[in-house]
Amino acid sequence: MASVALDHVCKTYGRVSAVEDVSFAMPDGEFLALVGPSGCGKSTLLRMIAGLETITAGTVSIGGRVVNDLAPKDRDIAMVFQSYALYPHLTVARNMAQPLRLAGRPRSEINARVGAAAEILSLTPLLERYPRQLSGGQRQRVAMGRAIVRDPRVFLFDEPLSNLDAKLRVQMRSEIKELHQRLRTSTIYVTHDQVEAMTMADRIIVMNGGRVEQIGEPLSLYDRPANVFVAGFLGSPAMNLFSGRVERTDAAIALKLESGAVIRLPTGRDPEQLGNAVIVGIRPEHLLIAEPPQIPNLEAVVAVVEPTGADTLAMLRLGPTNISVLFRDRVTLAPGAILPLRFAPNRLHLFDAETGMRIGVTYQLDPEQQA
């Protein structure tokens, strides 16, 4: 195992900046996910750590040693690609053994390492098959096995599950997480799928436009997003975001949404925001049906209902704004019906409308404080 540290790392292609001033420190044995939309720079960053891309500025350290000028083979890392990159003319066993054969390791050591990796990944019955005879999930396990036999200090995964179907992706992400728990090898995992990042990683780095937006534990990022981008990116379905303004009404501080809804806040909270434009965020699972005598915060029109069995996802319209509501139950809703909604207590998020940055803490909203 080894720690990995990046210090003000940048990558430019001519006048185009792909990665801008990225710094983070990753301790031994951590599972770190790099997540963000396509083109945000996460794969480029991973390739710089691997030595497959040159670094324009900054330093990359592995195990306390700066590796900027080291070739990939000298960095003691193993990378698993999206495309599997298996040799079609070699058996599973020979594919897994190839890195050791190229390194000139003795046959006895090669056989022992391949056998151990095959046992871990349940590949032992498949060792004499060729890649064309394997399913997508089996091919991905072979690619992982080829990385494991090297016994690297760091594993690097570049969107390894993106070619698999939905069911197989769920299965494989569990297998990768279980593998990490067993080996405890430092792992950096790149994905555009925020569900993968949330379910697998010890910490997540959210990237956008080549920059780091936020670093933290999955639930911390979910509960306290640093800005509007992180709030809207993490979560499926995404957080609902409304434009509004902080005003004083009847000697109380309140949020007035563009829809006309007014939400009273605890007196004295963030008075410096009075008169300022804000963005109000609420996650779909934190919108509840207002039952009399509760006064609804919003009244929206049901557009589409998507029952999934355990949950019910509803798409509603509030004027020109679309709203997602997630019910942790089976709910019968009729398209076109008007649905009264209230915000769950302690679940409202505020962001500065100009900067997009988080304002203060998540707001406490007691039922009697809602209007």
C-alpha positions in Angstrom: 0.0 0.0 0.0 1.0 3.6 -0.5 -0.2 7.1 0.1 -0.9 9.3 -2.9 -0.6 13.1 -2.9 -1.1 15.7 -5.6 0.2 19.2 -5.1 -1.2 22.0 -7.4 -1.3 19.7 -10.4 -2.2 21.2 -13.7 -2.5 20.0 -17.3 -2.9 22.1 -20.4 -3.1 21.3 -24.1 -2.0 24.4 -25.8 -4.4 27.1 -24.5 -6.9 24.6 -23.2 -6.8 23.8 -19.5 -7.9 20.2 -18.7 -6.9 20.1 -15.1 -6.5 23.2 -12.9 -4.6 23.4 -9.6 -5.7 20.1 -8.1 -4.3 19.2 -4.7 -5.3 16.3 -2.3 -3.7 13.8 0.0 -4.8 10.2 0.1 -3.7 7.9 3.0 -2.6 4.3 2.7 -5.5 1.9 2.0 -8.1 4.4 1.1 -10.7 4.0 -1.7 -11.0 7.4 -3.3 -13.4 8.1 -6.1 -13.0 10.9 -8.7 -16.4 11.8 -10.0 -17.8 14.4 -12.3 -19.5 14.9 -15.7 -17.8 13.9 -19.0 -14.9 16.2 -19.9 -14.3 17.4 -16.3 -10.7 16.2 -16.2 -11.0 13.1 -14.0 -9.6 10.6 -16.4 -6.8 13.0 -17.4 -5.9 13.4 -13.7 -5.8 9.6 -13.3 -3.6 9.2 -16.3 -1.2 11.7 -14.9 -1.0 9.7 -11.6 -0.3 6.6 -13.8 2.4 8.4 -15.8 0.4 8.1 -19.1 0.1 11.8 -19.4 2.8 14.4 -18.7 2.2 17.0 -15.9 2.2 20.6 -16.9 2.7 21.9 -13.4 2.7 20.6 -9.8 3.8 17.3 -8.3 2.5 13.7 -7.9 3.8 11.7 -5.0 3.3 8.0 -4.4 4.5 6.6 -1.0 6.1 10.0 -0.3 8.2 9.9 -3.5 7.7 12.4 -6.3 7.1 10.4 -9.5 6.7 13.1 -12.1 9.6 11.9 -14.1 9.2 8.1 -13.5 7.9 5.8 -16.3 4.5 4.1 -15.6 6.3 0.7 -15.0 8.4 2.3 -12.3 5.5 3.8 -10.3 4.4 0.4 -8.8 0.8 1.0 -9.8 -1.7 -1.2 -11.7 -4.5 0.3 -13.9 -7.8 -1.3 -15.0 -9.3 0.3 -18.1 -12.8 0.7 -19.4 -12.0 -1.4 -22.5 -10.5 -4.4 -20.5 -7.5 -4.4 -22.9 -7.2 -8.2 -22.9 -5.1 -10.1 -25.4 -7.7 -12.1 -27.5 -5.2 -14.8 -28.5 -4.2 -15.6 -24.9 -6.1 -17.7 -22.3 -7.4 -16.1 -19.1 -4.4 -17.6 -17.2 -1.9 -16.2 -19.7 -3.6 -12.8 -19.8 -3.3 -12.6 -16.0 0.3 -13.8 -16.1 1.4 -11.4 -18.8 2.7 -8.6 -16.5 4.7 -11.0 -14.5 6.1 -12.7 -17.7 7.2 -9.4 -19.0 8.9 -8.6 -15.7 10.8 -11.9 -16.0 9.4 -13.5 -12.8 10.0 -17.3 -12.4 7.3 -19.7 -13.5 6.6 -20.9 -10.0 5.9 -17.4 -8.8 3.7 -16.6 -11.8 1.6 -19.8 -11.3 1.2 -19.0 -7.6 0.1 -15.4 -8.1 -2.3 -16.2 -10.9 -3.8 -19.1 -8.9 -4.3 -16.8 -5.9 -5.9 -14.0 -7.9 -8.1 -16.4 -9.8 -9.3 -17.8 -6.4 -10.1 -14.3 -5.1 -12.1 -13.4 -8.3 -13.8 -16.8 -8.8 -11.9 -17.3 -12.1 -10.3 -20.7 -11.4 -12.8 -22.6 -13.7 -12.2 -20.1 -16.5 -8.4 -20.1 -16.6 -8.1 -22.0 -19.9 -10.8 -20.0 -21.7 -10.2 -17.2 -24.2 -11.7 -13.7 -23.8 -14.2 -14.3 -26.6 -15.7 -17.1 -24.5 -16.3 -14.8 -21.5 -19.2 -12.5 -20.5 -18.5 -8.8 -20.0 -18.4 -9.2 -16.2 -15.9 -12.2 -16.5 -13.7 -10.1 -18.8 -13.7 -7.3 -16.3 -12.6 -9.7 -13.5 -9.8 -11.0 -15.7 -8.6 -7.4 -16.2 -8.8 -6.9 -12.4 -6.9 -10.2 -11.9 -4.1 -9.0 -14.2 -3.8 -6.0 -12.0 -3.9 -8.0 -8.7 -1.1 -10.4 -9.7 1.3 -7.4 -9.8 0.7 -6.8 -6.1 0.9 -3.0 -6.7 1.0 -0.3 -4.2 -1.9 1.6 -5.8 -4.9 0.4 -8.0 -6.2 2.9 -10.6 -9.6 2.2 -12.2 -10.8 4.3 -15.2 -14.6 3.8 -15.5 -14.2 0.0 -15.5 -18.0 -0.7 -15.4 -19.3 1.6 -18.1 -19.5 -1.1 -20.7 -21.6 -3.4 -18.5 -25.4 -3.7 -18.3 -27.2 -2.2 -15.3 -27.6 -5.5 -13.3 -24.0 -6.5 -13.9 -22.7 -3.1 -12.9 -24.4 -3.4 -9.5 -22.8 -6.9 -9.0 -19.4 -5.8 -10.1 -19.3 -2.7 -7.9 -20.0 -4.9 -4.9 -17.2 -7.2 -6.0 -14.7 -4.4 -6.4 -15.7 -3.0 -3.0 -15.3 -6.4 -1.4 -12.0 -6.9 -3.1 -10.7 -3.6 -1.7 -11.9 -4.6 1.8 -9.9 -7.8 1.5 -6.7 -6.4 0.0 -6.7 -2.9 1.5 -4.7 -1.6 -1.5 -4.9 2.1 -2.0 -7.4 2.7 -4.8 -8.4 5.6 -7.0 -11.5 5.0 -9.0 -12.8 7.3 -11.8 -16.5 7.3 -12.7 -19.1 9.6 -14.1 -21.7 7.6 -12.2 -22.3 9.3 -8.8 -24.2 6.2 -7.5 -21.0 4.2 -8.0 -19.0 6.8 -6.2 -21.4 7.1 -3.3 -21.7 3.3 -2.7 -18.0 2.4 -3.1 -15.7 5.1 -1.9 -14.3 6.1 1.5 -14.0 9.7 0.1 -15.2 11.4 -3.1 -13.6 14.2 -5.1 -16.2 16.0 -7.2 -14.7 17.6 -10.2 -16.1 20.1 -12.7 -14.3 21.9 -15.5 -10.9 20.6 -14.5 -11.3 21.9 -10.9 -12.1 20.2 -7.6 -15.5 21.4 -6.3 -15.5 19.4 -3.0 -13.7 16.6 -1.2 -15.3 14.5 1.5 -17.0 11.4 2.7 -20.0 10.4 0.6 -22.8 11.1 3.1 -21.1 14.4 4.1 -21.1 15.6 0.5 -24.7 14.5 0.1 -25.9 16.2 3.3 -23.8 19.3 3.1 -22.9 20.1 -0.5 -20.5 23.0 -0.8 -22.1 24.6 -3.8 -25.0 24.4 -6.3 -23.0 22.1 -8.6 -22.3 19.5 -6.0 -25.9 19.7 -4.8 -27.2 19.1 -8.2 -24.7 16.4 -9.3 -24.8 14.1 -6.2 -28.1 12.3 -5.7 -30.4 10.4 -8.0 -32.8 11.9 -8.7 -31.0 15.2 -8.3 -31.8 17.9 -5.7 -34.6 20.3 -6.5 -33.3 23.9 -6.8 -35.5 27.0 -6.7 -34.7 30.7 -7.1 -35.8 32.9 -4.2 -34.9 35.8 -2.0 -34.4 36.3 1.8 -36.9 38.8 3.2 -38.3 40.0 6.5 -42.0 39.4 6.9 -44.1 40.0 10.1 -40.8 40.4 12.1 -39.6 37.0 10.9 -37.0 36.1 8.3 -38.4 34.2 5.4 -37.5 32.7 2.1 -39.8 33.9 -0.7 -39.6 31.7 -3.8 -40.3 32.8 -7.3 -43.4 30.6 -7.2 -44.8 32.8 -4.4 -44.3 30.3 -1.6 -43.0 31.7 1.6 -41.0 29.7 4.1 -40.4 31.2 7.5 -36.9 30.6 9.0 -35.7 30.7 12.6 -35.4 34.4 13.7 -31.9 35.7 13.6 -30.5 33.1 11.1 -28.2 34.7 8.5 -29.6 38.3 8.7 -26.8 39.4 6.4 -28.7 37.7 3.6 -31.7 39.9 3.9 -32.7 41.2 0.4 -30.3 38.9 -1.3 -31.1 36.5 -4.1 -30.6 32.8 -3.1 -31.0 29.3 -4.5 -33.1 27.0 -2.3 -32.4 23.3 -2.5 -34.5 20.3 -1.3 -33.9 16.7 -2.1 -36.7 14.7 -3.7 -37.1 12.4 -0.7 -37.4 15.4 1.6 -40.6 16.7 -0.1 -43.6 15.3 1.8 -47.4 15.4 1.1 -49.0 18.0 3.3 -51.9 16.5 5.2 -54.4 18.8 6.9 -54.0 20.7 9.1 -50.5 21.1 7.7 -50.0 24.1 5.5 -48.2 23.2 2.2 -45.1 25.1 1.1 -45.8 24.2 -2.5 -48.7 23.1 -4.7 -47.5 21.4 -7.9 -49.2 19.6 -10.7 -48.4 15.9 -11.2 -46.9 15.3 -14.6 -45.4 11.8 -14.6 -45.5 9.0 -12.1 -42.8 6.3 -12.2 -43.5 3.4 -9.7 -40.4 1.2 -9.2 -41.9 -1.3 -6.7 -40.3 -0.2 -3.5 -40.4 3.5 -4.3 -42.5 5.9 -6.3 -40.9 8.7 -8.3 -43.1 11.6 -9.4 -42.3 14.5 -11.7 -44.3 17.6 -10.9 -44.5 21.1 -12.4 -44.5 24.3 -10.5 -45.0 26.9 -13.2 -42.0 26.5 -15.6 -40.1 24.6 -12.9 -39.9 20.8 -12.8 -39.8 19.1 -9.4 -38.8 15.5 -8.5 -40.5 13.9 -5.5 -39.4 10.5 -4.3 -41.8 8.6 -2.0 -40.3 5.7 -0.1 -43.6 3.8 -0.5 -46.2 3.0 -3.1 -48.3 6.1 -3.7 -51.2 6.4 -6.1 -51.1 9.7 -8.0 -53.1 10.9 -11.0 -51.4 13.0 -13.7 -52.9 16.5 -13.7 -53.7 16.4 -10.0 -52.5 19.2 -7.7 -50.3 17.9 -5.0 -49.7 19.9 -1.8 -46.1 19.5 -0.6 -44.2 20.5 2.5 -40.5 20.5 3.3 -39.2 17.9 5.7 -37.7 19.5 8.9 -33.9 20.2 8.8 -33.6 19.5 5.1 -33.5 22.8 3.4 -30.3 24.1 1.8 -29.4 27.6 0.8 -26.9 28.8 -1.7 -25.8 32.3 -2.8 -27.4 33.0 -6.2 -24.3 34.9 -7.5 -21.5 32.6 -6.4 -23.4 29.3 -6.0 -21.7 28.7 -2.7 -23.4 27.2 0.3 -24.9 29.7 2.9 -24.5 28.6 6.5 -26.0 25.4 7.7 -28.9 23.2 6.6 -32.0 25.0 7.9 -34.2 23.7 10.8 -37.9 23.9 9.8 -40.4 22.9 12.4 -44.0 22.4 11.2 -45.2 25.5 12.9 -42.5 27.6 11.2 -43.8 26.6 7.8 -46.3 28.8 6.0 
